[in-house]
Amino acid sequence: MGELPIAACDRIIRKATGLRVGNDAAEALAEYLEEVGKEIAREAGVLAEHAGRKTVKASDIKLATE
C-alpha cells in the first residue's frame, strides 16, 4: 500500500471535476502522485547535499520542480 491516503486523492479529483470518483481512479492518482513525489524528493535531496546540508528545505523542493 502506498503512502498517500486514497480518500485525499478522491477529494482532489472531486474538487477538480465536481464528479463522482471511482475508487480505482483515486488509487491510480495516488500511485502516480507518489511516483512523481519520489522523483521530486530525490532531486531535492541532491540539491540539499550539493548545498552541504543534510536537511531538505522547501526551496530545494521548489527548485526540483522547476
PyRosetta script that sets phi, psi and omega in degrees:
from pyrosetta import init, pose_from_sequence

init()
pose = pose_from_sequence("MGELPIAACDRIIRKATGLRVGNDAAEALAEYLEEVGKEIAREAGVLAEHAGRKTVKASDIKLATE")
pose.set_psi(1, 147.5)
pose.set_omega(1, -176.3)
pose.set_phi(2, -81.5)
pose.set_psi(2, -179.4)
pose.set_omega(2, -178.4)
pose.set_phi(3, -85.8)
pose.set_psi(3, -31.5)
pose.set_omega(3, -176.4)
pose.set_phi(4, -84.7)
pose.set_psi(4, 134.0)
pose.set_omega(4, 177.8)
pose.set_phi(5, -67.8)
pose.set_psi(5, 136.0)
pose.set_omega(5, 179.1)
pose.set_phi(6, -62.4)
pose.set_psi(6, -37.1)
pose.set_omega(6, -179.2)
pose.set_phi(7, -61.1)
pose.set_psi(7, -37.8)
pose.set_omega(7, 179.0)
pose.set_phi(8, -65.8)
pose.set_psi(8, -40.7)
pose.set_omega(8, 178.8)
pose.set_phi(9, -68.0)
pose.set_psi(9, -36.6)
pose.set_omega(9, 175.3)
pose.set_phi(10, -58.5)
pose.set_psi(10, -47.1)
pose.set_omega(10, 179.6)
pose.set_phi(11, -62.7)
pose.set_psi(11, -39.8)
pose.set_omega(11, 178.8)
pose.set_phi(12, -59.1)
pose.set_psi(12, -47.0)
pose.set_omega(12, -178.7)
pose.set_phi(13, -65.6)
pose.set_psi(13, -45.7)
pose.set_omega(13, -179.4)
pose.set_phi(14, -61.4)
pose.set_psi(14, -42.7)
pose.set_omega(14, 179.7)
pose.set_phi(15, -67.0)
pose.set_psi(15, -33.3)
pose.set_omega(15, -178.6)
pose.set_phi(16, -77.6)
pose.set_psi(16, -30.1)
pose.set_omega(16, -172.7)
pose.set_phi(17, -115.5)
pose.set_psi(17, -27.0)
pose.set_omega(17, -174.4)
pose.set_phi(18, 75.4)
pose.set_psi(18, 10.9)
pose.set_omega(18, -178.3)
pose.set_phi(19, -106.9)
pose.set_psi(19, 164.6)
pose.set_omega(19, 172.7)
pose.set_phi(20, -69.5)
pose.set_psi(20, 155.6)
pose.set_omega(20, -174.1)
pose.set_phi(21, -126.7)
pose.set_psi(21, 127.1)
pose.set_omega(21, 174.6)
pose.set_phi(22, -75.2)
pose.set_psi(22, 146.6)
pose.set_omega(22, -179.6)
pose.set_phi(23, -57.9)
pose.set_psi(23, -36.3)
pose.set_omega(23, -180.0)
pose.set_phi(24, -65.1)
pose.set_psi(24, -33.5)
pose.set_omega(24, 178.4)
pose.set_phi(25, -69.0)
pose.set_psi(25, -43.3)
pose.set_omega(25, 178.9)
pose.set_phi(26, -64.3)
pose.set_psi(26, -40.0)
pose.set_omega(26, 178.2)
pose.set_phi(27, -65.5)
pose.set_psi(27, -40.2)
pose.set_omega(27, 179.5)
pose.set_phi(28, -64.9)
pose.set_psi(28, -41.3)
pose.set_omega(28, 178.3)
pose.set_phi(29, -64.6)
pose.set_psi(29, -42.8)
pose.set_omega(29, 179.7)
pose.set_phi(30, -60.1)
pose.set_psi(30, -44.2)
pose.set_omega(30, 179.9)
pose.set_phi(31, -62.2)
pose.set_psi(31, -45.0)
pose.set_omega(31, -179.5)
pose.set_phi(32, -65.2)
pose.set_psi(32, -45.9)
pose.set_omega(32, -179.2)
pose.set_phi(33, -63.0)
pose.set_psi(33, -35.1)
pose.set_omega(33, 177.6)
pose.set_phi(34, -64.9)
pose.set_psi(34, -42.6)
pose.set_omega(34, 179.3)
pose.set_phi(35, -64.4)
pose.set_psi(35, -46.0)
pose.set_omega(35, 178.8)
pose.set_phi(36, -63.7)
pose.set_psi(36, -42.2)
pose.set_omega(36, 179.4)
pose.set_phi(37, -62.0)
pose.set_psi(37, -39.0)
pose.set_omega(37, 178.5)
pose.set_phi(38, -64.6)
pose.set_psi(38, -41.3)
pose.set_omega(38, 178.9)
pose.set_phi(39, -63.8)
pose.set_psi(39, -43.8)
pose.set_omega(39, 178.8)
pose.set_phi(40, -63.6)
pose.set_psi(40, -42.9)
pose.set_omega(40, -179.7)
pose.set_phi(41, -63.0)
pose.set_psi(41, -41.4)
pose.set_omega(41, 178.2)
pose.set_phi(42, -61.0)
pose.set_psi(42, -46.8)
pose.set_omega(42, 179.6)
pose.set_phi(43, -63.1)
pose.set_psi(43, -41.2)
pose.set_omega(43, 178.2)
pose.set_phi(44, -63.3)
pose.set_psi(44, -36.3)
pose.set_omega(44, 176.7)
pose.set_phi(45, -63.5)
pose.set_psi(45, -41.7)
pose.set_omega(45, 177.4)
pose.set_phi(46, -62.2)
pose.set_psi(46, -43.1)
pose.set_omega(46, 179.4)
pose.set_phi(47, -63.5)
pose.set_psi(47, -41.3)
pose.set_omega(47, 179.1)
pose.set_phi(48, -64.5)
pose.set_psi(48, -44.2)
pose.set_omega(48, 178.6)
pose.set_phi(49, -63.5)
pose.set_psi(49, -40.4)
pose.set_omega(49, 178.7)
pose.set_phi(50, -61.3)
pose.set_psi(50, -33.9)
pose.set_omega(50, 179.1)
pose.set_phi(51, -81.6)
pose.set_psi(51, 0.6)
pose.set_omega(51, 178.5)
pose.set_phi(52, 79.8)
pose.set_psi(52, 22.2)
pose.set_omega(52, -179.7)
pose.set_phi(53, -111.4)
pose.set_psi(53, 155.5)
pose.set_omega(53, 173.8)
pose.set_phi(54, -104.6)
pose.set_psi(54, 4.5)
pose.set_omega(54, -178.5)
pose.set_phi(55, -118.2)
pose.set_psi(55, 128.7)
pose.set_omega(55, 174.2)
pose.set_phi(56, -83.1)
pose.set_psi(56, 127.8)
pose.set_omega(56, -179.0)
pose.set_phi(57, -108.5)
pose.set_psi(57, 167.5)
pose.set_omega(57, 178.2)
pose.set_phi(58, -58.4)
pose.set_psi(58, -35.9)
pose.set_omega(58, 179.7)
pose.set_phi(59, -64.0)
pose.set_psi(59, -33.2)
pose.set_omega(59, 177.0)
pose.set_phi(60, -66.7)
pose.set_psi(60, -41.8)
pose.set_omega(60, 178.5)
pose.set_phi(61, -62.8)
pose.set_psi(61, -44.2)
pose.set_omega(61, -179.8)
pose.set_phi(62, -62.1)
pose.set_psi(62, -43.2)
pose.set_omega(62, 178.3)
pose.set_phi(63, -64.6)
pose.set_psi(63, -38.4)
pose.set_omega(63, -178.4)
pose.set_phi(64, -68.0)
pose.set_psi(64, -22.4)
pose.set_omega(64, -178.6)
pose.set_phi(65, -95.1)
pose.set_psi(65, -2.5)
pose.set_omega(65, 179.9)
pose.set_phi(66, -81.8)
pose.dump_pdb("model.pdb")
